[in-house]
Amino acid sequence: PTPPTTSDEESSGSTSDGEMKKKKGNRAMGKKKYPKAIKYYTKAIKIDLENPTYRLNRAIANAALELWKDAESDAASAVELGNPPSSKSHYQLARARLRRGHLDEAMEALDVGLAAFPKEPALLQLGKEIERARAVREAKLQKEAAVQAARQAASTEGPASARAFLEQARSAYAANRPEDAVRLCQEARQAAAGCEGEEARREEINACSLLGKTAMRLRVWDQAEKAFERAAELQEAIYSMEKKEEREALANAYNNLGIARKNGGKFSQAIEALNKSYAKATNFDDQVATPQVAQVLQNLAQALVQQGKIEEARGMYARALEVGQRLYGSDHASHGLNHLGIGRCLKKEGNLGDAIRAYSTAYELWSSKDPEVCLAEMPEVPNKERFSQLKEQCRQELA
């Protein structure tokens, strides 16, 4: 925010030379030449060491340059020398202390100012700012205390400490605090990595999986890729492919790895990971039809489109559509995504007649259902706004 203007008040002890220097400083401030203003105010102070206005004006100039330590010193002198101090002096002192992170001292200075000027708007507004900063500090201290408690537990609890961090990470993710979730996932990984045994490895898998998911929310694709790579590596080492749930978990890790690589522009590596996901999801049986298989095929199609392999991509969309129809029948909203993908591929191939039919099928399918029903049937579409965008894109491309 723009700092308060400098003061033109004269004190009874000022000299004409000092006032001249102050006025030159004020003109420099008006032109935002803050270093020059400081030079003139310093000359004025040397002429009259007891003048609070000169100190106040130099505090304001220092604040404009974010030289908060110097601003605090000058403002404190202005308050001390004032008889009585001005509201601007109290404001500058409290503000400088706030900017230096000295929140309690800032509030003390503000309280003194409000005692003298209880209705001063600038002081009242600054009080709200200080209270917000104190609330943020308190929340940060509570988080740090929670992390420290989990770290202390790590020295004695082994894998249980990783679970403690992971539970905090899940809470942070659910509360839409992804940066905190990333930090806590990393703590969980570190705690698990320091322990031996399968239980610790499973906790590390959980931490890597949530870390990758959170990094994708933040669109930090390299971090997501590394997290999912580690999750897949650990799952390959300890999971049994004879257990359906573990095989599907590994397929999901490779699918997420493929998505992270695709979004990061690594299309060949994305396709490699997605092919592994498909193999795990189907257990090498192309007749397997699950929602996971349909999603992997759709992701493969998207990566192939990015590589310019349009015919192969269209084939993947068609297979994804076939799997979806076997699962849900012919009128499920999720089929619209595959019809849209097929239409786009056909358009790129120059087959406009079939492209129009595919686009029309997608648009008519989505238009025949309530948006809430469509969203329930398309978990990969996050909200109504994104669904409306998809539908409008389909209509425009059809036109």
C-alpha positions in Angstrom: 0.0 0.0 0.0 1.1 3.6 -0.5 2.6 4.9 2.6 1.1 8.0 4.3 2.3 11.3 3.0 5.1 13.1 4.7 4.4 15.8 7.2 4.7 19.5 6.5 4.3 20.5 10.1 6.9 22.8 11.6 8.1 22.6 15.2 9.0 25.6 17.3 12.6 24.4 17.4 13.1 24.1 13.6 15.5 26.4 11.7 14.9 27.8 8.3 17.7 25.7 6.9 16.2 22.5 8.3 12.8 23.4 6.9 14.3 24.1 3.5 16.0 20.6 3.5 12.7 19.0 4.6 10.7 20.7 1.8 13.3 19.5 -0.8 12.9 16.0 0.7 9.1 16.3 0.4 9.4 17.3 -3.3 11.7 14.3 -3.9 9.1 12.0 -2.2 6.4 13.4 -4.4 8.5 12.3 -7.4 9.2 8.9 -5.8 12.9 9.7 -5.6 13.1 8.0 -2.1 16.9 7.8 -1.7 17.2 11.5 -2.6 14.5 12.3 -0.1 16.3 10.4 2.6 19.4 12.4 1.9 17.6 15.7 2.4 15.8 14.5 5.6 19.1 13.4 7.0 20.6 16.8 6.4 17.6 18.4 8.1 18.0 16.1 11.1 21.7 17.1 11.4 20.5 20.7 11.6 17.8 20.0 14.2 18.3 16.7 16.1 15.2 17.2 18.2 12.7 17.7 15.4 10.2 14.8 15.3 8.8 15.7 11.8 12.2 15.2 10.1 12.5 11.8 11.7 8.9 10.9 10.7 9.5 11.9 7.1 12.7 9.9 6.9 10.8 6.9 8.4 8.2 7.2 5.6 10.9 7.4 3.0 12.7 4.4 4.4 9.4 2.5 4.5 8.9 3.3 0.8 12.1 1.5 0.1 11.1 -1.3 2.5 14.1 -0.5 4.7 12.0 -1.5 7.7 14.8 -1.5 10.4 15.7 2.1 9.6 12.0 3.0 9.3 11.4 1.6 12.8 14.3 3.5 14.3 13.2 6.8 12.8 9.6 6.3 13.7 10.5 5.4 17.3 12.5 8.6 17.5 9.5 10.6 16.1 7.3 9.1 18.8 9.8 9.8 21.5 10.5 13.4 20.4 6.8 14.3 19.6 5.0 16.5 22.1 2.6 14.9 21.7 3.5 12.4 18.9 1.4 12.5 15.8 -0.9 9.6 14.6 1.4 9.2 11.6 4.4 8.5 13.9 2.5 5.8 15.8 1.4 4.3 12.5 4.9 4.2 11.0 6.3 2.6 14.1 3.7 -0.1 14.3 3.8 -0.7 10.6 7.6 -1.0 10.5 7.5 -3.6 13.3 4.8 -5.5 11.6 6.8 -5.7 8.4 9.9 -6.9 10.3 7.7 -9.7 11.8 7.8 -8.3 15.3 4.0 -8.7 15.7 3.7 -8.4 19.5 5.8 -5.2 19.5 3.8 -3.9 16.6 0.6 -4.4 18.5 2.1 -2.6 21.6 3.0 0.4 19.4 -0.4 0.4 17.9 -2.1 0.3 21.3 -0.2 3.4 22.3 -1.3 5.1 19.1 -4.9 4.1 19.5 -5.0 5.3 23.1 -4.2 8.8 21.8 -6.1 8.5 18.5 -8.9 5.9 19.1 -10.8 6.7 15.9 -7.9 7.1 13.5 -8.8 5.0 10.4 -5.2 4.2 9.4 -4.5 2.9 12.9 -7.7 0.8 13.0 -7.0 -0.7 9.6 -3.4 -1.5 10.6 -4.7 -3.2 13.7 -6.8 -5.6 11.6 -3.7 -6.4 9.5 -1.6 -7.1 12.6 -4.3 -9.4 13.9 -4.4 -11.3 10.6 -0.6 -11.7 10.7 -0.8 -13.0 14.3 -3.5 -15.5 13.3 -1.3 -16.8 10.5 1.7 -17.1 12.8 -0.4 -19.0 15.4 -1.6 -21.4 12.7 2.0 -21.9 11.5 3.2 -22.6 15.1 0.5 -25.2 15.5 1.5 -26.9 12.3 5.1 -26.9 13.3 4.2 -28.3 16.7 2.3 -31.1 15.0 5.2 -31.9 12.7 7.6 -31.9 15.6 5.4 -34.3 17.6 5.3 -36.6 14.6 9.1 -36.4 14.3 9.6 -37.3 18.0 7.3 -40.2 17.5 9.4 -41.3 14.5 12.3 -42.0 16.8 10.4 -44.7 18.7 7.4 -45.8 16.6 9.0 -46.8 13.3 6.3 -47.2 10.5 3.6 -45.8 12.9 5.3 -42.4 12.6 4.9 -42.5 8.8 1.2 -43.2 9.3 1.0 -40.2 11.6 2.5 -37.9 9.0 0.3 -39.5 6.3 -2.9 -38.9 8.2 -1.9 -35.3 8.6 -1.2 -35.1 4.9 -4.6 -36.6 4.0 -6.2 -34.0 6.2 -4.3 -31.2 4.6 -5.2 -32.5 1.1 -8.9 -32.7 2.0 -8.7 -29.2 3.4 -7.3 -27.9 0.1 -3.8 -27.2 1.5 -1.8 -29.0 -1.1 1.6 -27.4 -0.2 1.2 -28.6 3.4 0.2 -32.1 2.1 3.3 -32.3 0.0 5.6 -31.4 2.9 3.8 -34.0 5.2 4.0 -36.7 2.5 7.7 -36.1 2.2 8.0 -36.4 6.0 6.1 -39.7 5.8 8.3 -41.0 3.1 11.4 -40.1 5.1 10.1 -41.8 8.2 9.1 -45.0 6.3 12.4 -45.1 4.4 14.3 -45.2 7.6 12.7 -48.4 8.7 13.0 -52.0 7.5 10.3 -54.5 6.6 7.3 -54.8 4.4 5.1 -52.7 6.7 7.4 -49.7 6.2 7.5 -50.2 2.4 3.7 -50.2 2.3 3.6 -46.9 4.2 6.1 -45.5 1.8 3.9 -46.6 -1.1 0.9 -44.8 0.5 3.0 -41.7 1.0 4.4 -41.7 -2.6 0.9 -42.2 -4.0 -0.6 -39.2 -2.1 2.5 -37.1 -2.9 2.0 -37.8 -6.6 -1.7 -37.1 -6.5 -1.0 -33.8 -4.6 1.8 -32.8 -7.0 -0.6 -33.3 -9.9 -3.1 -31.0 -8.3 -0.4 -28.4 -8.1 0.6 -29.3 -11.7 4.2 -30.0 -10.7 4.5 -32.9 -13.2 8.2 -33.8 -12.5 7.5 -34.2 -8.8 4.4 -36.3 -9.5 6.3 -38.5 -12.0 9.1 -39.2 -9.4 6.5 -40.0 -6.7 4.5 -42.4 -8.9 7.8 -44.0 -10.2 8.8 -44.8 -6.7 5.3 -46.1 -5.8 5.3 -48.4 -8.8 8.9 -49.6 -8.1 7.9 -50.5 -4.5 4.7 -52.2 -5.5 6.5 -54.3 -8.1 8.9 -55.5 -5.4 6.3 -56.5 -2.7 2.9 -56.9 -4.3 1.6 -60.2 -5.5 0.1 -60.2 -9.0 -2.0 -63.2 -7.9 -4.0 -60.8 -5.7 -6.5 -58.8 -7.7 -6.5 -55.8 -5.4 -2.7 -55.5 -5.5 -2.6 -55.9 -9.2 -5.1 -53.2 -9.7 -3.2 -50.9 -7.3 -0.1 -51.3 -9.4 -2.1 -50.7 -12.6 -3.3 -47.5 -11.0 0.2 -46.4 -10.1 1.3 -46.9 -13.7 -1.8 -45.1 -15.0 -1.0 -42.1 -12.8 2.6 -42.2 -13.8 1.5 -42.2 -17.5 -0.8 -39.2 -16.8 2.0 -37.3 -15.1 4.4 -37.9 -18.0 1.7 -37.1 -20.6 1.0 -33.7 -18.9 4.7 -33.1 -18.6 5.1 -33.6 -22.4 6.9 -37.0 -22.1 4.6 -38.8 -24.5 6.7 -41.8 -25.4 7.4 -42.5 -21.7 3.7 -41.9 -20.9 2.6 -44.5 -23.4 5.2 -47.0 -22.0 3.7 -46.5 -18.5 0.1 -46.7 -19.7 0.8 -49.9 -21.6 2.2 -51.4 -18.3 -1.0 -50.2 -16.6 -3.2 -51.9 -19.2 -1.2 -55.1 -18.9 -1.7 -55.1 -15.1 -5.3 -54.0 -15.2 -6.2 -56.8 -17.6 -3.7 -59.4 -16.5 -2.9 -59.8 -20.2 -6.6 -60.7 -21.0 -8.1 -58.2 -23.5 -11.6 -59.5 -22.6 -11.4 -57.9 -19.1 -13.8 -55.0 -18.9 -13.4 -52.7 -15.8 -13.7 -49.0 -15.3 -9.9 -48.9 -14.7 -9.3 -50.6 -18.1 -11.6 -48.0 -19.9 -9.8 -45.1 -18.2 -6.3 -46.5 -19.1 -7.4 -46.9 -22.8 -8.7 -43.3 -22.8 -5.4 -42.0 -21.4 -3.5 -44.0 -24.0 -5.6 -42.5 -26.7 -4.8 -39.0 -25.5 -1.1 -39.6 -25.4 -1.2 -41.1 -28.9 -3.0 -38.0 -30.2 -0.2 -35.9 -28.7 2.3 -38.0 -30.7 0.3 -37.5 -33.9 -0.6 -41.2 -34.1 -4.2 -40.4 -34.9 -5.3 -43.8 -36.2 -3.9 -45.7 -33.2 -5.6 -43.1 -30.9 -8.9 -43.6 -32.6 -8.6 -47.4 -32.1 -7.9 -46.8 -28.3 -10.9 -44.6 -28.0 -13.0 -47.2 -29.8 -11.8 -49.9 -27.4 -12.5 -47.7 -24.4 -16.0 -47.1 -25.7 -16.5 -50.8 -26.2 -15.4 -51.6 -22.6 -17.6 -48.8 -21.3 -20.7 -50.1 -23.1 -20.1 -53.6 -21.8 -20.0 -52.1 -18.3 -22.7 -49.5 -18.4 -24.9 -50.0 -21.5 -25.2 -47.6 -24.4 -26.4 -44.4 -22.8 -23.8 -43.7 -20.0 -22.5 -40.2 -20.0 -18.9 -41.3 -19.9 -19.3 -42.6 -23.4 -19.5 -39.0 -24.6 -15.8 -38.5 -23.8 -14.9 -41.4 -26.1 -17.3 -40.3 -28.9 -15.7 -36.8 -28.7 -12.2 -38.3 -28.9 -13.2 -40.4 -31.9 -14.8 -37.4 -33.6 -11.6 -35.4 -33.2 -9.5 -38.2 -34.6 -11.8 -38.7 -37.6 -11.8 -34.9 -38.2 -8.0 -34.9 -38.2 -8.1 -37.8 -40.7 -10.4 -35.9 -43.0 -13.4 -38.2 -42.5 -15.9 -35.5 -41.8 -19.0 -37.5 -42.2 -18.2 -40.0 -39.5 -16.7 -37.2 -37.4 -20.0 -35.3 -37.4 -21.8 -38.5 -36.4 -19.4 -39.0 -33.5 -19.6 -35.4 -32.3 -23.4 -35.5 -32.6 -23.6 -38.7 -30.5 -21.5 -37.1 -27.8 -23.5 -33.9 -27.7 -26.9 -35.6 -27.8 -25.9 -38.0 -25.1 -24.8 -35.2 -22.7 -27.9 -33.1 -23.7 -30.3 -35.9 -22.8 -29.2 -36.0 -19.2 -29.2 -33.7 -16.2 -25.7 -32.2 -15.7 -25.6 -33.7 -12.2 -26.2 -37.2 -13.6 -23.5 -36.6 -16.2 -21.0 -35.6 -13.6 -21.9 -38.6 -11.4 -21.2 -40.9 -14.4 -17.9 -39.0 -15.4 -15.7 -38.9 -12.3 -12.8 -37.6 -14.4 -14.7 -34.4 -15.0 -14.3 -32.3 -11.8 -17.2 -29.9 -11.9 -20.2 -28.4 -13.7 -18.0 -25.7 -15.2 -15.7 -28.2 -16.8 -18.6 -30.2 -18.1 -20.2 -27.1 -19.6 -16.9 -26.4 -21.3 -16.6 -29.9 -22.8 -20.2 -29.7 -24.1 -19.6 -26.3 -25.6 -16.4 -27.5 -27.2 -18.2 -30.4 -28.7 -20.9 -28.1 -30.1 -18.4 -25.7 -31.6 -16.3 -28.5 -33.2 -19.5 -30.1 -34.6 -20.5 -26.7 -36.1 
